[in-house]
Amino acid sequence: MLPYPFSRGVFICGEPVTVSTDAGPGELEAARARLEETLVDITAAADSHFKR
């Protein structure tokens, strides 16, 4: 997506989620859940940035 010229935007970054290369299914699921939670939090923060 390309924004319109002179539109406002915000970039929000979260903490990196690292997973070892030899992670088992349980560790992968835990990392996936952490990533999903982080993305939900970041999306909420970005959405609230422009709400009045």
mmCIF file of the N, C-alpha and C atoms, coordinates in Angstrom:
data_MODEL
# 
_entry.id   MODEL 
# 
loop_
_atom_site.group_PDB 
_atom_site.id 
_atom_site.type_symbol 
_atom_site.label_atom_id 
_atom_site.label_alt_id 
_atom_site.label_comp_id 
_atom_site.label_asym_id 
_atom_site.label_entity_id 
_atom_site.label_seq_id 
_atom_site.pdbx_PDB_ins_code 
_atom_site.Cartn_x 
_atom_site.Cartn_y 
_atom_site.Cartn_z 
_atom_site.occupancy 
_atom_site.B_iso_or_equiv 
_atom_site.pdbx_formal_charge 
_atom_site.auth_seq_id 
_atom_site.auth_comp_id 
_atom_site.auth_asym_id 
_atom_site.auth_atom_id 
_atom_site.pdbx_PDB_model_num 
ATOM 1   N N  . MET A 1 1  ? 0.836  -1.167  0.000  1.00 0.00 ? 1  MET A N  1 
ATOM 2   C CA . MET A 1 1  ? 0.000  0.000   0.000  1.00 0.00 ? 1  MET A CA 1 
ATOM 3   C C  . MET A 1 1  ? 0.886  1.238   0.000  1.00 0.00 ? 1  MET A C  1 
ATOM 4   N N  . LEU A 1 2  ? 0.490  2.196   -0.756 1.00 0.00 ? 2  LEU A N  1 
ATOM 5   C CA . LEU A 1 2  ? 1.194  3.474   -0.776 1.00 0.00 ? 2  LEU A CA 1 
ATOM 6   C C  . LEU A 1 2  ? 0.275  4.539   -0.192 1.00 0.00 ? 2  LEU A C  1 
ATOM 7   N N  . PRO A 1 3  ? 0.772  5.320   0.750  1.00 0.00 ? 3  PRO A N  1 
ATOM 8   C CA . PRO A 1 3  ? -0.062 6.372   1.324  1.00 0.00 ? 3  PRO A CA 1 
ATOM 9   C C  . PRO A 1 3  ? -0.189 7.547   0.356  1.00 0.00 ? 3  PRO A C  1 
ATOM 10  N N  . TYR A 1 4  ? -1.224 8.319   0.554  1.00 0.00 ? 4  TYR A N  1 
ATOM 11  C CA . TYR A 1 4  ? -1.382 9.547   -0.211 1.00 0.00 ? 4  TYR A CA 1 
ATOM 12  C C  . TYR A 1 4  ? -0.276 10.512  0.176  1.00 0.00 ? 4  TYR A C  1 
ATOM 13  N N  . PRO A 1 5  ? 0.120  11.395  -0.727 1.00 0.00 ? 5  PRO A N  1 
ATOM 14  C CA . PRO A 1 5  ? 1.144  12.393  -0.371 1.00 0.00 ? 5  PRO A CA 1 
ATOM 15  C C  . PRO A 1 5  ? 0.673  13.236  0.813  1.00 0.00 ? 5  PRO A C  1 
ATOM 16  N N  . PHE A 1 6  ? 1.580  13.526  1.710  1.00 0.00 ? 6  PHE A N  1 
ATOM 17  C CA . PHE A 1 6  ? 1.350  14.361  2.898  1.00 0.00 ? 6  PHE A CA 1 
ATOM 18  C C  . PHE A 1 6  ? 0.411  13.721  3.916  1.00 0.00 ? 6  PHE A C  1 
ATOM 19  N N  . SER A 1 7  ? 0.169  12.409  3.796  1.00 0.00 ? 7  SER A N  1 
ATOM 20  C CA . SER A 1 7  ? -0.650 11.748  4.807  1.00 0.00 ? 7  SER A CA 1 
ATOM 21  C C  . SER A 1 7  ? 0.213  11.436  6.031  1.00 0.00 ? 7  SER A C  1 
ATOM 22  N N  . ARG A 1 8  ? -0.436 11.162  7.140  1.00 0.00 ? 8  ARG A N  1 
ATOM 23  C CA . ARG A 1 8  ? 0.289  10.878  8.376  1.00 0.00 ? 8  ARG A CA 1 
ATOM 24  C C  . ARG A 1 8  ? 0.432  9.375   8.546  1.00 0.00 ? 8  ARG A C  1 
ATOM 25  N N  . GLY A 1 9  ? 1.500  8.983   9.199  1.00 0.00 ? 9  GLY A N  1 
ATOM 26  C CA . GLY A 1 9  ? 1.738  7.571   9.459  1.00 0.00 ? 9  GLY A CA 1 
ATOM 27  C C  . GLY A 1 9  ? 2.546  7.416   10.732 1.00 0.00 ? 9  GLY A C  1 
ATOM 28  N N  . VAL A 1 10 ? 2.607  6.210   11.214 1.00 0.00 ? 10 VAL A N  1 
ATOM 29  C CA . VAL A 1 10 ? 3.375  5.929   12.421 1.00 0.00 ? 10 VAL A CA 1 
ATOM 30  C C  . VAL A 1 10 ? 4.036  4.555   12.252 1.00 0.00 ? 10 VAL A C  1 
ATOM 31  N N  . PHE A 1 11 ? 5.267  4.451   12.701 1.00 0.00 ? 11 PHE A N  1 
ATOM 32  C CA . PHE A 1 11 ? 5.987  3.182   12.705 1.00 0.00 ? 11 PHE A CA 1 
ATOM 33  C C  . PHE A 1 11 ? 6.187  2.773   14.158 1.00 0.00 ? 11 PHE A C  1 
ATOM 34  N N  . ILE A 1 12 ? 5.759  1.583   14.492 1.00 0.00 ? 12 ILE A N  1 
ATOM 35  C CA . ILE A 1 12 ? 5.926  1.067   15.848 1.00 0.00 ? 12 ILE A CA 1 
ATOM 36  C C  . ILE A 1 12 ? 6.597  -0.297  15.737 1.00 0.00 ? 12 ILE A C  1 
ATOM 37  N N  . CYS A 1 13 ? 7.660  -0.478  16.489 1.00 0.00 ? 13 CYS A N  1 
ATOM 38  C CA . CYS A 1 13 ? 8.391  -1.750  16.474 1.00 0.00 ? 13 CYS A CA 1 
ATOM 39  C C  . CYS A 1 13 ? 8.317  -2.386  17.850 1.00 0.00 ? 13 CYS A C  1 
ATOM 40  N N  . GLY A 1 14 ? 8.237  -3.678  17.871 1.00 0.00 ? 14 GLY A N  1 
ATOM 41  C CA . GLY A 1 14 ? 8.229  -4.408  19.125 1.00 0.00 ? 14 GLY A CA 1 
ATOM 42  C C  . GLY A 1 14 ? 9.558  -5.094  19.351 1.00 0.00 ? 14 GLY A C  1 
ATOM 43  N N  . GLU A 1 15 ? 9.636  -5.777  20.460 1.00 0.00 ? 15 GLU A N  1 
ATOM 44  C CA . GLU A 1 15 ? 10.832 -6.541  20.783 1.00 0.00 ? 15 GLU A CA 1 
ATOM 45  C C  . GLU A 1 15 ? 10.957 -7.717  19.817 1.00 0.00 ? 15 GLU A C  1 
ATOM 46  N N  . PRO A 1 16 ? 12.168 -8.073  19.445 1.00 0.00 ? 16 PRO A N  1 
ATOM 47  C CA . PRO A 1 16 ? 12.339 -9.219  18.554 1.00 0.00 ? 16 PRO A CA 1 
ATOM 48  C C  . PRO A 1 16 ? 11.904 -10.527 19.231 1.00 0.00 ? 16 PRO A C  1 
ATOM 49  N N  . VAL A 1 17 ? 11.344 -11.404 18.449 1.00 0.00 ? 17 VAL A N  1 
ATOM 50  C CA . VAL A 1 17 ? 10.969 -12.733 18.937 1.00 0.00 ? 17 VAL A CA 1 
ATOM 51  C C  . VAL A 1 17 ? 11.954 -13.710 18.306 1.00 0.00 ? 17 VAL A C  1 
ATOM 52  N N  . THR A 1 18 ? 12.774 -14.325 19.136 1.00 0.00 ? 18 THR A N  1 
ATOM 53  C CA . THR A 1 18 ? 13.772 -15.263 18.622 1.00 0.00 ? 18 THR A CA 1 
ATOM 54  C C  . THR A 1 18 ? 13.365 -16.690 18.952 1.00 0.00 ? 18 THR A C  1 
ATOM 55  N N  . VAL A 1 19 ? 13.700 -17.571 18.044 1.00 0.00 ? 19 VAL A N  1 
ATOM 56  C CA . VAL A 1 19 ? 13.408 -18.996 18.215 1.00 0.00 ? 19 VAL A CA 1 
ATOM 57  C C  . VAL A 1 19 ? 14.673 -19.758 17.839 1.00 0.00 ? 19 VAL A C  1 
ATOM 58  N N  . SER A 1 20 ? 15.073 -20.690 18.681 1.00 0.00 ? 20 SER A N  1 
ATOM 59  C CA . SER A 1 20 ? 16.274 -21.464 18.364 1.00 0.00 ? 20 SER A CA 1 
ATOM 60  C C  . SER A 1 20 ? 16.004 -22.377 17.168 1.00 0.00 ? 20 SER A C  1 
ATOM 61  N N  . THR A 1 21 ? 17.057 -22.696 16.466 1.00 0.00 ? 21 THR A N  1 
ATOM 62  C CA . THR A 1 21 ? 16.917 -23.519 15.265 1.00 0.00 ? 21 THR A CA 1 
ATOM 63  C C  . THR A 1 21 ? 16.501 -24.955 15.571 1.00 0.00 ? 21 THR A C  1 
ATOM 64  N N  . ASP A 1 22 ? 16.731 -25.404 16.800 1.00 0.00 ? 22 ASP A N  1 
ATOM 65  C CA . ASP A 1 22 ? 16.349 -26.769 17.161 1.00 0.00 ? 22 ASP A CA 1 
ATOM 66  C C  . ASP A 1 22 ? 15.127 -26.792 18.087 1.00 0.00 ? 22 ASP A C  1 
ATOM 67  N N  . ALA A 1 23 ? 14.267 -25.792 17.958 1.00 0.00 ? 23 ALA A N  1 
ATOM 68  C CA . ALA A 1 23 ? 13.071 -25.707 18.798 1.00 0.00 ? 23 ALA A CA 1 
ATOM 69  C C  . ALA A 1 23 ? 12.096 -26.819 18.435 1.00 0.00 ? 23 ALA A C  1 
ATOM 70  N N  . GLY A 1 24 ? 11.476 -27.359 19.454 1.00 0.00 ? 24 GLY A N  1 
ATOM 71  C CA . GLY A 1 24 ? 10.472 -28.398 19.254 1.00 0.00 ? 24 GLY A CA 1 
ATOM 72  C C  . GLY A 1 24 ? 9.105  -27.778 19.012 1.00 0.00 ? 24 GLY A C  1 
ATOM 73  N N  . PRO A 1 25 ? 8.112  -28.614 18.806 1.00 0.00 ? 25 PRO A N  1 
ATOM 74  C CA . PRO A 1 25 ? 6.765  -28.118 18.524 1.00 0.00 ? 25 PRO A CA 1 
ATOM 75  C C  . PRO A 1 25 ? 6.211  -27.219 19.635 1.00 0.00 ? 25 PRO A C  1 
ATOM 76  N N  . GLY A 1 26 ? 6.489  -27.553 20.887 1.00 0.00 ? 26 GLY A N  1 
ATOM 77  C CA . GLY A 1 26 ? 6.002  -26.725 21.996 1.00 0.00 ? 26 GLY A CA 1 
ATOM 78  C C  . GLY A 1 26 ? 6.626  -25.351 22.000 1.00 0.00 ? 26 GLY A C  1 
ATOM 79  N N  . GLU A 1 27 ? 7.933  -25.301 21.741 1.00 0.00 ? 27 GLU A N  1 
ATOM 80  C CA . GLU A 1 27 ? 8.626  -24.007 21.699 1.00 0.00 ? 27 GLU A CA 1 
ATOM 81  C C  . GLU A 1 27 ? 8.160  -23.179 20.512 1.00 0.00 ? 27 GLU A C  1 
ATOM 82  N N  . LEU A 1 28 ? 7.938  -23.827 19.382 1.00 0.00 ? 28 LEU A N  1 
ATOM 83  C CA . LEU A 1 28 ? 7.443  -23.107 18.208 1.00 0.00 ? 28 LEU A CA 1 
ATOM 84  C C  . LEU A 1 28 ? 6.060  -22.516 18.465 1.00 0.00 ? 28 LEU A C  1 
ATOM 85  N N  . GLU A 1 29 ? 5.209  -23.278 19.111 1.00 0.00 ? 29 GLU A N  1 
ATOM 86  C CA . GLU A 1 29 ? 3.864  -22.778 19.423 1.00 0.00 ? 29 GLU A CA 1 
ATOM 87  C C  . GLU A 1 29 ? 3.932  -21.616 20.397 1.00 0.00 ? 29 GLU A C  1 
ATOM 88  N N  . ALA A 1 30 ? 4.813  -21.702 21.388 1.00 0.00 ? 30 ALA A N  1 
ATOM 89  C CA . ALA A 1 30 ? 4.972  -20.602 22.350 1.00 0.00 ? 30 ALA A CA 1 
ATOM 90  C C  . ALA A 1 30 ? 5.488  -19.349 21.646 1.00 0.00 ? 30 ALA A C  1 
ATOM 91  N N  . ALA A 1 31 ? 6.426  -19.512 20.726 1.00 0.00 ? 31 ALA A N  1 
ATOM 92  C CA . ALA A 1 31 ? 6.957  -18.372 19.971 1.00 0.00 ? 31 ALA A CA 1 
ATOM 93  C C  . ALA A 1 31 ? 5.879  -17.781 19.066 1.00 0.00 ? 31 ALA A C  1 
ATOM 94  N N  . ARG A 1 32 ? 5.073  -18.642 18.447 1.00 0.00 ? 32 ARG A N  1 
ATOM 95  C CA . ARG A 1 32 ? 3.985  -18.160 17.602 1.00 0.00 ? 32 ARG A CA 1 
ATOM 96  C C  . ARG A 1 32 ? 2.981  -17.353 18.412 1.00 0.00 ? 32 ARG A C  1 
ATOM 97  N N  . ALA A 1 33 ? 2.644  -17.837 19.614 1.00 0.00 ? 33 ALA A N  1 
ATOM 98  C CA . ALA A 1 33 ? 1.701  -17.134 20.480 1.00 0.00 ? 33 ALA A CA 1 
ATOM 99  C C  . ALA A 1 33 ? 2.277  -15.792 20.926 1.00 0.00 ? 33 ALA A C  1 
ATOM 100 N N  . ARG A 1 34 ? 3.584  -15.772 21.260 1.00 0.00 ? 34 ARG A N  1 
ATOM 101 C CA . ARG A 1 34 ? 4.228  -14.507 21.635 1.00 0.00 ? 34 ARG A CA 1 
ATOM 102 C C  . ARG A 1 34 ? 4.206  -13.517 20.481 1.00 0.00 ? 34 ARG A C  1 
ATOM 103 N N  . LEU A 1 35 ? 4.493  -14.000 19.288 1.00 0.00 ? 35 LEU A N  1 
ATOM 104 C CA . LEU A 1 35 ? 4.488  -13.143 18.113 1.00 0.00 ? 35 LEU A CA 1 
ATOM 105 C C  . LEU A 1 35 ? 3.092  -12.590 17.849 1.00 0.00 ? 35 LEU A C  1 
ATOM 106 N N  . GLU A 1 36 ? 2.089  -13.438 17.946 1.00 0.00 ? 36 GLU A N  1 
ATOM 107 C CA . GLU A 1 36 ? 0.708  -12.990 17.733 1.00 0.00 ? 36 GLU A CA 1 
ATOM 108 C C  . GLU A 1 36 ? 0.322  -11.930 18.759 1.00 0.00 ? 36 GLU A C  1 
ATOM 109 N N  . GLU A 1 37 ? 0.663  -12.157 20.017 1.00 0.00 ? 37 GLU A N  1 
ATOM 110 C CA . GLU A 1 37 ? 0.350  -11.194 21.074 1.00 0.00 ? 37 GLU A CA 1 
ATOM 111 C C  . GLU A 1 37 ? 1.058  -9.864  20.824 1.00 0.00 ? 37 GLU A C  1 
ATOM 112 N N  . THR A 1 38 ? 2.323  -9.934  20.414 1.00 0.00 ? 38 THR A N  1 
ATOM 113 C CA . THR A 1 38 ? 3.081  -8.718  20.121 1.00 0.00 ? 38 THR A CA 1 
ATOM 114 C C  . THR A 1 38 ? 2.450  -7.953  18.966 1.00 0.00 ? 38 THR A C  1 
ATOM 115 N N  . LEU A 1 39 ? 2.053  -8.660  17.910 1.00 0.00 ? 39 LEU A N  1 
ATOM 116 C CA . LEU A 1 39 ? 1.441  -7.991  16.761 1.00 0.00 ? 39 LEU A CA 1 
ATOM 117 C C  . LEU A 1 39 ? 0.100  -7.356  17.120 1.00 0.00 ? 39 LEU A C  1 
ATOM 118 N N  . VAL A 1 40 ? -0.678 -8.008  17.952 1.00 0.00 ? 40 VAL A N  1 
ATOM 119 C CA . VAL A 1 40 ? -1.952 -7.443  18.393 1.00 0.00 ? 40 VAL A CA 1 
ATOM 120 C C  . VAL A 1 40 ? -1.699 -6.169  19.201 1.00 0.00 ? 40 VAL A C  1 
ATOM 121 N N  . ASP A 1 41 ? -0.720 -6.202  20.110 1.00 0.00 ? 41 ASP A N  1 
ATOM 122 C CA . ASP A 1 41 ? -0.389 -5.023  20.917 1.00 0.00 ? 41 ASP A CA 1 
ATOM 123 C C  . ASP A 1 41 ? 0.101  -3.864  20.056 1.00 0.00 ? 41 ASP A C  1 
ATOM 124 N N  . ILE A 1 42 ? 0.969  -4.174  19.085 1.00 0.00 ? 42 ILE A N  1 
ATOM 125 C CA . ILE A 1 42 ? 1.505  -3.129  18.211 1.00 0.00 ? 42 ILE A CA 1 
ATOM 126 C C  . ILE A 1 42 ? 0.398  -2.535  17.349 1.00 0.00 ? 42 ILE A C  1 
ATOM 127 N N  . THR A 1 43 ? -0.497 -3.368  16.849 1.00 0.00 ? 43 THR A N  1 
ATOM 128 C CA . THR A 1 43 ? -1.608 -2.869  16.039 1.00 0.00 ? 43 THR A CA 1 
ATOM 129 C C  . THR A 1 43 ? -2.507 -1.959  16.856 1.00 0.00 ? 43 THR A C  1 
ATOM 130 N N  . ALA A 1 44 ? -2.789 -2.341  18.095 1.00 0.00 ? 44 ALA A N  1 
ATOM 131 C CA . ALA A 1 44 ? -3.611 -1.500  18.967 1.00 0.00 ? 44 ALA A CA 1 
ATOM 132 C C  . ALA A 1 44 ? -2.934 -0.170  19.260 1.00 0.00 ? 44 ALA A C  1 
ATOM 133 N N  . ALA A 1 45 ? -1.619 -0.199  19.486 1.00 0.00 ? 45 ALA A N  1 
ATOM 134 C CA . ALA A 1 45 ? -0.883 1.040   19.745 1.00 0.00 ? 45 ALA A CA 1 
ATOM 135 C C  . ALA A 1 45 ? -0.906 1.944   18.516 1.00 0.00 ? 45 ALA A C  1 
ATOM 136 N N  . ALA A 1 46 ? -0.733 1.373   17.324 1.00 0.00 ? 46 ALA A N  1 
ATOM 137 C CA . ALA A 1 46 ? -0.755 2.175   16.106 1.00 0.00 ? 46 ALA A CA 1 
ATOM 138 C C  . ALA A 1 46 ? -2.149 2.756   15.864 1.00 0.00 ? 46 ALA A C  1 
ATOM 139 N N  . ASP A 1 47 ? -3.186 1.951   16.085 1.00 0.00 ? 47 ASP A N  1 
ATOM 140 C CA . ASP A 1 47 ? -4.554 2.441   15.905 1.00 0.00 ? 47 ASP A CA 1 
ATOM 141 C C  . ASP A 1 47 ? -4.880 3.552   16.891 1.00 0.00 ? 47 ASP A C  1 
ATOM 142 N N  . SER A 1 48 ? -4.429 3.422   18.136 1.00 0.00 ? 48 SER A N  1 
ATOM 143 C CA . SER A 1 48 ? -4.751 4.429   19.158 1.00 0.00 ? 48 SER A CA 1 
ATOM 144 C C  . SER A 1 48 ? -3.947 5.709   18.971 1.00 0.00 ? 48 SER A C  1 
ATOM 145 N N  . HIS A 1 49 ? -2.883 5.635   18.198 1.00 0.00 ? 49 HIS A N  1 
ATOM 146 C CA . HIS A 1 49 ? -2.044 6.820   17.988 1.00 0.00 ? 49 HIS A CA 1 
ATOM 147 C C  . HIS A 1 49 ? -2.820 7.931   17.291 1.00 0.00 ? 49 HIS A C  1 
ATOM 148 N N  . PHE A 1 50 ? -3.752 7.584   16.414 1.00 0.00 ? 50 PHE A N  1 
ATOM 149 C CA . PHE A 1 50 ? -4.493 8.576   15.656 1.00 0.00 ? 50 PHE A CA 1 
ATOM 150 C C  . PHE A 1 50 ? -5.923 8.777   16.142 1.00 0.00 ? 50 PHE A C  1 
ATOM 151 N N  . LYS A 1 51 ? -6.352 7.990   17.112 1.00 0.00 ? 51 LYS A N  1 
ATOM 152 C CA . LYS A 1 51 ? -7.704 8.174   17.654 1.00 0.00 ? 51 LYS A CA 1 
ATOM 153 C C  . LYS A 1 51 ? -7.710 9.359   18.602 1.00 0.00 ? 51 LYS A C  1 
ATOM 154 N N  . ARG A 1 52 ? -8.772 10.057  18.599 1.00 0.00 ? 52 ARG A N  1 
ATOM 155 C CA . ARG A 1 52 ? -8.874 11.244  19.468 1.00 0.00 ? 52 ARG A CA 1 
ATOM 156 C C  . ARG A 1 52 ? -9.810 11.000  20.602 1.00 0.00 ? 52 ARG A C  1 
# 
